[in-house]
Amino acid sequence: MTQSSFQFSKAKELFPGGVNSPVRSYEPYPRYIASGKGASIYDVDGSSYTDYCLAYGPLILGHAHPSMKRALSKASEIGVNFGAPTEFEVDLGSSIKEAIPAMQKMRFTSSGTEATMHAIRLARSYTKKNIIIKAEGCFHGSHDYALIKAGSGALTHGEPSSPGIPEEVAGSVAIAAFNDIDSFRKVIREKQGKVAAVIVEPVMGNAGVILPERGFLADLRELTSENDILLIFDEVITGFRFHYGAYHTQIGVTPDLITLGKIIGGGLPIGAFGGSADIMNQVSPEGKTYVSGTFSANVLSMLGGIETLRVLKEADYSSLTKMIGKMSSELSSVIERYVQCSVNHIGTMFQIFFNRREVRNYSDAIGSDQKQFLRYFRFALDSGIYMPPSTFETNFVSFAHTEEDMGRLISMTEEFFKQ
Ligand SMILES: Cc1ncc(COP(=O)(O)O)c(C=O)c1O
């Protein structure tokens, strides 16, 4: 019996399904990780893996980066949380605002889930309307407003719309299709004057990687503005992923509200939502929309963010992006010698779909062969490559990954198909 299977047998008695987040569960048992360094992680049985999961996104600098050591050591000296304002929140908030000017004002939270939950409440209170439109397959965290036709673990484990959500809440969320502006137009027309906000991931990262088609986000901006509907871009994955800023700052489409998480804490628990001062001033104590948190803007997460953004400001995103572009096309040519596939990639994200067609929305993604993907995932794991265990997730690449690492991913893939 391996140490991992031993730990898992104990964990099953403690945690539902033996895990603390469904996406960590896979057959026959998950590897228990002992440590990580750079692009590698090491399990409790002594095996090492090149990590393309990177804790589902935050670790764009890799594991145990010196910036994180600086943050942790400073916090261990001065304390981790005071439940009172600190200069660190002003520091991190200023860096974010400088990089993402549309976040004129923001509020820190402890997770991306909280960020989107509060942003949706704020949109409803600001517009005095109730309906939210979300795109099927987008994932905005595990709260009641967002777990309707959601992606990520909700999709992998077959519960895109979770039981336990009151009918009244579920009824206030309408669904449209990503990359299909007419589907949004149709829902807005049907809901006549009742729509508070549209929320989307500007690049989908929770049904695999799905890119926005040319003009789709700009059309969404126009459509929402014409109808007095707020546009929320959930940039929990995409914030600071492709360049030093948000995805929307790169494409020149400005939403009304933005949510962030993951990278802005460098691996420590964090989230943030923000937008124009006019909207954000509705948040308490300036306004009446209530948002609070014991751990919001805690010293540790603020320091994690400050140190991470300091490194990212000087980072060479474009070389990394080029390297991943090259790897993705090599990956695609290797796989296509054996089966049809679609390798979607953008910036530091990529995903493989075993699919006969190009994957450009949720219905294409769910047509992918998840069983084949899981065979590939297991082979990768046994070959020392750690990926998220689902085609409905994203592989992430960090600044610690090298061309050699990516070469190994390609030769492992070749080997898988040969066998
Ligand atoms: C786009 C997006 N929004 C929100 C969330 C929720 O963030 P968290 O897991 O920090 O609550 C996630 C999590 O993966 C996400 O991918």
The ligand as an ORCA input file, in Angstrom:
! r2SCAN-3c Opt
* xyz 0 1
  C     -13.365     31.971    -12.926
  C     -13.483     31.593    -11.481
  N     -14.227     32.358    -10.659
  C     -14.340     32.094     -9.356
  C     -13.713     30.999     -8.804
  C     -13.829     30.718     -7.343
  O     -12.639     31.038     -6.709
  P     -12.239     30.352     -5.314
  O     -11.979     28.916     -5.589
  O     -11.039     31.130     -4.864
  O     -13.392     30.542     -4.401
  C     -12.940     30.166     -9.617
  C     -12.256     28.991     -9.054
  O     -11.615     28.216     -9.699
  C     -12.820     30.469    -10.994
  O     -12.103     29.699    -11.819
*
